[in-house]
């Protein structure tokens, strides 16, 4: 993809997500109908409205691109496309339903399995994080200053302390914080507000692709919690957790996970 085309796609993506965030905020303020797709797996009319808006805006402008969204049945046509929009209309639906400001509209562009642009917006906090390949992360349009590298002696980690320490033992000196949406967690890491985002439970492409583009643009690394590189737009969109951090801290955490797995084995 040429630089000019990427800039056009990035602008399209930003505009679409910002418009979708306005729709999501309206539902958040007034309430939305809720039902279960499957046991303990809620969906709301906001999820579907945002999904429909993003699909119309993004695929309407780029009909030759593929489409992968949590709320759209996957017909597999995306597997034959070089470029694919990967979308989670409301990442953190449970938080949205409970009226907790820890959800996000997340949309990214993937090329040959690699995230090359991403936008993550939190409508409740009015934060919008953006980045594309070759560029820097912006928060509400302002460039994010590079964050200093952190180590395990002082890291601020977004994730479940109990789940993480079950996998790698006690992490003395680290602080742990809870944010429901994994896309929002990763965006906060990309913005330098925290040092690492970790999910030990499975995640899907749509949960992390947009935010992966942000973390990469900030100089960070994203893998599965098992250390495997993540390739998007495959037949299987499910991954073994996620770990996002600057390279030094990322390596230290993976080392602890590997040691914990060896001890457990």
Beta strands, then each sheet from edge to edge (+ up, - down):
strand 1: 34-38
strand 2: 41-44
strand 3: 66-69
strand 4: 83-91
strand 5: 104-111
strand 6: 114-122
strand 7: 127-132
strand 8: 138-139
strand 9: 142-143
strand 10: 156-158
strand 11: 175-177
strand 12: 196-199
strand 13: 203-204
strand 14: 220-223
strand 15: 238-239
strand 16: 242-246
sheet 1: 1+ 2-
sheet 2: 3+ 4+ 5- 6+ 7- 8+ 9-
sheet 3: 11+ 10+ 12+ 16- 14+
sheet 4: 13+ 15-
end
